[in-house]
Amino acid sequence: MCGFVGFADSRPDVDQVAIIKDMMEMIVHRGPDSGGIYSDEEVTLGFRRLKIIDMSEEASQPIYNEDKSCVLVFNGEIYNYQELREELIQCGHTFVSHTDSEVIIHAYEEYGTSLLQKLRGMFAFAIWDTNTETMFLARDFFGIKPLYYTQNTTDNSFLFSSEIKAFLKQPAFRKELNKDALKPYLTFQYSVLDETFFKGVYKLKPGHYMLYKQGKLEVKPFWDVNFAEEPNSLSHYVNQIKSTVKESVAYHQISDVPVGSFLSGGIDSSYITALLKPNKTFSVGFEDYEGNFNETNLAEDLSEILNIENYKRLVSADECFKMLPTIQYHMDEPQSNPSSVPLYFLAELASKHVTVVLSGEGADEIFGGYDWYDTTPAMKKYKKLPFAIRRPLSLLSGKLSKNRITSFVVKGGQRVEERFIGQAHVFEEADALTVLKDEFKQGPSVQSITKTVYDQVRGKDDITKMQYLDLKLWLPGDILLKADKMSLAHSIELRVPFLDKMVMELASKLPTDLRVHPSNTKYALRTAAKEVLPDEWANRPKVGFPVPIRHWLRQEKYYKLVKDMFLSDRAKLFFHTDELMKYLDSHYSGKQNYARYIWTVYVFLIWHKTFFEQA
């Protein structure tokens, strides 16, 4: 629902309102319905509104408390706002609207920063308190809503926004490339560091808040995932999942505008759709492909079973390549998850019919749905050997030529902290170092990035460690970021009922074997979903949102397109282009599948052209 921008302690001799208007224009897609501005001698705030709850002008932002000593700009939805509103009225607060936004400002008056513990929803917000001359910013539990900030300015001013691109219209902002971000990006496929690809621009971490006063920043956590198993029967947890997820879906459908759902052939979106029962569902696949690359028929079949109208679209390779610069522009940072492309077109399709969509993101991370969390039967047998035997064999095999057998032995003798970096793993770190020019090799190592996360779950089992890592890196850095940016590129709001703090609290209690069971992943969730879904949908294996890039890159048309980019002067700034061409030619000839390597580099070069050569 919307987006905001703001700055503090800017030069007094510039036109603050004119600057904030220019910044707001950069995020108008997040809120095309209206805009609002607050400005005083210290702070200027701008807001773009997408009307979702309470369509009146009284609900427009910036929004104030009773004496206007505090002002709020807020992006997101607070799903328990009606209960909080009644609680605050009992405390003596006066409301002028029926929007969830106003609940936050009065809750801040009543509870201070402790209000964060009372919220149930997705949010990023900033409150300027004129009494204490303090800016209070916060980001939701999982990082569903983005929030960027920087002090990399010529006048030492403090900037913050829902999207980085808004900073480009602030004259004091220093636009510089963060050279340390490129190396880890090649492996992770997304911007994994707290500092973004723009030097000095940071992401506020999920579950954290920030206080800014007189040029100084203080960042503190207010929430974290706590996996603490509570043994109980499958039937107990199935009943708990049914009621908790159903309640979350009910909260997430609160809206004064039409609500639909994204629907693939998998269990997650199917379960949400079956509980929501919207009037419309939306699906996207790829022309000339069936099966994994086109699940629209499965979505259509389930919609028919549930008596829901389904809208689907097939996307061509030409369309995907054509829109890639636009997609990367909206992403703000390079992000090479191929599923961002169909998601862009899916949001475009939905925007013609609804303003809010529900989707299934987050179920895999909290309920244990990824194949990586499981162990193959062969590996289970191998791990019956003592680790003291497997470890030296792993180290020895790591020095031999890489093949299926040596890779198996290496993995079998590694600790989870060594072998698992999250769901995305594109370039091996050694390969990334081979293709990069020297000045871009200095970024942090993959292991140093994951270690800080793994350190928080010492002593937990391997499955829990992997889930925690994905919740901290992969989910906010990739999955939720593209969900937010691709949906709001088309001015629609995407909601994720699985990523509710009450659903997470329940999921964190599940015994490991009810998350990843010998018979299937997401075992308890799949069992619960059978109440409203046919077995075929509840048991369908994890597919994701596959994109046929490996096939496209073996077509001469797209091979030449990428080749021109790889041999460009732009590419030579960052990469040894002869190494890039080895990957491209090997893939084109069919000798190897280097599609992800190629796509990840290509996306970065598209992004750099968009922001540093055309902006």
TABELWO-V439793 format. One record per pair of residues at least 4 apart in sequence whose C-alpha atoms are under 7 Angstrom apart, sorted by the first residue. I is the first residue (numbers start at 1). J is the second residue. If there is no record, write none. Layout:
i = {I;I}
j = {J;J}
This chain:
i = {1;1;1;1;1;1;2;2;2;2;2;2;3;3;3;3;3;3;3;3;4;4;4;4;4;4;4;5;5;5;5;5;5;5;5;6;6;6;6;6;6;7;7;7;7;7;7;7;8;8;8;8;8;8;9;9;9;9;10;10;11;15;16;16;17;18;19;19;19;20;20;21;22;22;23;23;23;23;24;24;24;24;24;26;26;27;28;28;29;29;29;29;30;30;30;30;30;31;31;31;31;32;32;32;33;33;33;34;34;35;35;35;36;36;36;36;36;37;37;37;37;38;38;38;38;39;39;39;40;47;47;47;51;52;52;52;53;53;53;54;54;54;54;55;58;58;59;59;61;62;62;62;63;63;63;63;64;64;64;64;64;65;65;65;65;65;66;69;69;69;70;70;70;70;71;71;71;72;72;72;72;73;73;73;74;74;74;74;75;75;75;76;76;76;76;77;77;77;77;78;78;78;78;78;79;79;79;79;80;80;80;81;81;81;82;83;84;84;85;85;86;87;88;88;89;89;93;102;103;104;105;106;107;107;108;108;108;111;115;120;121;122;122;122;123;123;123;124;124;124;124;124;124;125;125;125;126;126;126;126;127;127;127;128;128;128;129;129;129;130;133;134;134;134;135;135;135;136;136;136;137;137;137;138;138;138;139;139;139;139;139;139;139;139;140;140;140;140;141;141;141;142;142;142;143;143;144;144;145;146;147;147;147;147;148;148;148;148;148;148;148;148;148;149;149;149;149;149;149;150;150;150;150;150;150;151;151;151;151;151;152;152;152;152;153;153;153;153;154;154;154;155;161;163;164;165;167;168;175;176;176;177;177;177;178;178;178;179;180;180;180;180;181;181;181;181;181;181;182;182;183;183;183;183;184;184;184;184;184;185;185;185;185;186;186;186;186;187;187;187;187;187;188;188;188;188;189;189;189;189;189;189;190;190;190;190;190;191;191;191;192;192;194;194;195;195;195;195;196;196;197;204;207;207;207;207;208;208;208;208;209;209;209;209;210;210;210;210;211;211;211;212;212;212;213;226;227;227;228;228;229;229;229;229;230;230;230;231;232;233;234;234;235;236;237;237;238;238;238;238;239;240;241;241;241;242;242;243;244;244;245;245;245;246;246;247;248;248;248;249;249;249;249;252;252;253;257;258;258;258;259;259;259;259;259;260;260;260;260;260;260;260;260;261;261;261;261;261;261;261;261;262;262;262;262;262;262;262;263;263;263;263;263;263;264;264;264;264;264;265;265;265;266;266;266;266;267;267;267;267;268;268;268;269;269;269;270;271;271;271;272;272;272;273;273;274;274;274;278;279;279;280;280;280;281;281;281;282;282;282;282;282;283;283;283;283;283;283;284;284;284;284;284;284;285;285;285;285;285;285;285;286;286;286;286;286;287;287;287;289;289;290;291;292;293;293;293;295;296;296;297;298;299;300;300;301;302;303;303;303;303;304;315;316;317;318;319;320;320;323;324;325;325;325;325;326;327;328;328;328;328;329;329;330;330;331;331;334;334;334;336;336;336;338;339;339;339;339;340;340;341;342;343;343;344;344;344;345;346;347;347;347;347;348;350;351;351;351;355;355;356;356;356;357;357;357;358;358;358;359;359;359;360;360;361;361;362;362;362;363;363;364;364;364;365;365;365;365;366;366;366;367;367;367;367;368;368;368;368;368;368;369;369;370;370;373;373;374;375;375;376;377;378;379;379;380;383;385;385;386;387;387;389;390;390;390;391;391;391;392;393;393;393;394;394;394;394;394;394;394;395;395;397;397;397;398;402;402;403;404;405;406;407;408;409;410;411;414;414;415;416;416;417;421;422;422;422;423;426;426;427;427;427;428;429;430;431;432;433;435;435;435;435;436;436;436;436;436;437;437;437;437;444;444;445;446;447;448;450;451;453;454;454;454;457;460;460;461;462;463;464;465;466;467;468;469;470;470;471;472;473;474;474;475;475;476;476;477;478;479;480;481;482;483;483;484;484;485;487;487;487;487;488;488;498;499;499;500;501;502;503;504;505;510;510;511;512;513;514;514;515;515;515;515;516;516;516;516;517;517;522;523;524;525;526;526;526;529;529;530;530;530;533;533;534;535;536;548;549;549;550;550;550;551;552;553;553;553;554;554;554;555;556;557;558;559;560;561;562;562;563;564;565;566;566;566;567;567;568;569;571;571;571;572;572;576;577;578;579;580;581;582;583;583;584;584;585;586;586;586;587;587;587;587;587;594;595;596;597;598;599;600;601;602;603;604;605;606;607;608;609;609;610;610;611}
j = {49;50;52;75;76;493;30;31;48;49;50;75;27;30;31;47;48;49;75;162;46;47;48;73;74;161;162;23;24;45;46;47;160;161;162;44;45;46;159;160;161;43;44;45;157;158;159;160;42;43;44;157;158;159;42;43;157;158;155;157;155;19;20;44;21;22;23;169;170;24;46;25;26;169;166;167;169;170;28;46;47;48;166;165;166;166;32;48;488;489;490;491;48;50;488;489;491;48;49;50;491;48;49;50;49;50;51;48;49;47;48;49;46;47;48;61;62;45;46;47;62;44;45;46;62;43;44;45;44;61;62;73;55;255;256;257;99;255;256;59;98;99;256;59;96;97;97;99;73;71;72;73;71;72;73;102;68;70;71;72;105;69;70;71;105;106;94;129;130;131;127;128;129;130;127;128;129;105;126;127;128;125;126;127;101;124;125;126;123;124;125;122;123;124;145;100;121;122;123;100;119;120;121;122;120;121;251;252;84;119;120;85;100;103;86;87;88;103;89;103;90;91;92;93;93;94;106;106;107;108;109;110;111;115;112;113;115;115;119;501;500;140;144;145;139;140;145;138;139;140;145;146;147;137;138;139;135;136;137;138;135;136;137;134;135;136;133;134;135;134;213;211;212;213;211;212;213;210;211;212;209;210;211;208;209;210;143;145;147;204;206;207;208;209;144;145;206;207;206;207;223;206;207;476;206;476;476;480;484;162;161;162;203;204;160;161;162;163;164;201;202;203;204;159;160;161;201;202;203;158;159;160;200;201;202;156;157;158;159;200;156;173;174;200;157;172;173;174;172;173;174;172;166;332;332;332;173;173;198;198;199;197;198;199;197;198;199;440;440;442;443;444;185;191;193;196;197;443;186;440;432;440;441;443;188;443;444;445;446;189;190;191;192;426;427;432;600;425;426;427;428;429;192;424;425;426;335;336;337;424;426;600;334;335;336;477;478;196;333;477;473;477;202;203;200;201;202;203;201;202;333;208;221;222;223;224;219;220;221;222;219;220;221;222;217;218;219;220;217;218;219;216;217;218;217;508;508;509;508;509;508;509;510;511;509;510;511;511;236;237;238;524;239;240;241;524;242;524;527;528;243;244;245;525;528;246;528;247;248;503;249;498;503;250;275;251;252;497;500;253;275;276;497;495;497;259;355;354;355;356;278;354;355;356;357;278;279;280;281;354;356;357;358;273;278;280;281;282;357;358;359;269;281;282;283;357;358;359;269;270;281;282;283;299;269;283;295;296;299;295;298;299;270;537;540;542;271;537;538;540;272;360;363;273;359;360;274;275;529;533;276;359;360;277;278;306;532;533;308;308;309;308;309;310;309;310;311;310;311;312;346;350;296;299;311;312;313;346;296;312;313;314;342;346;293;294;295;296;313;314;315;293;294;314;315;316;314;315;316;293;294;294;295;546;546;547;548;299;300;312;301;302;303;304;310;305;306;307;308;309;310;308;319;320;321;322;323;324;341;327;328;329;606;607;610;330;331;332;333;334;607;607;610;485;489;482;485;603;604;607;599;600;603;547;343;545;546;547;344;482;345;346;347;486;348;486;487;349;350;351;486;487;490;490;354;355;490;492;492;493;492;493;494;493;494;495;494;495;496;494;495;496;496;498;496;498;366;498;499;367;498;368;369;370;369;467;470;471;467;504;507;507;515;522;525;373;467;515;516;521;522;521;522;521;542;463;466;516;379;380;380;381;382;383;412;384;412;389;390;390;391;413;393;394;412;413;395;413;414;396;397;409;413;398;409;410;411;412;413;414;399;410;406;409;410;410;406;407;407;408;409;410;411;412;413;414;419;418;419;419;420;462;454;450;469;470;474;474;596;597;431;432;597;432;433;434;435;436;441;575;576;579;580;440;441;574;575;576;441;574;575;576;448;449;449;450;451;452;454;455;469;458;465;469;465;464;465;465;466;467;468;469;470;471;472;473;474;475;475;476;477;478;479;479;480;480;481;481;482;483;484;485;486;487;494;488;494;489;491;492;493;494;492;493;503;503;504;504;505;506;507;508;509;514;515;515;516;517;523;524;521;522;523;524;520;521;522;523;521;523;526;527;528;529;530;538;539;533;538;534;535;538;537;538;538;539;540;552;553;595;554;593;595;555;558;558;559;588;559;587;588;559;560;561;562;563;564;565;566;602;567;568;571;571;577;580;571;577;572;573;575;577;605;576;577;580;581;582;583;584;585;586;587;594;588;598;589;590;591;592;591;592;593;594;595;598;599;600;601;602;603;604;605;606;607;608;609;610;611;612;613;614;614;615;615}
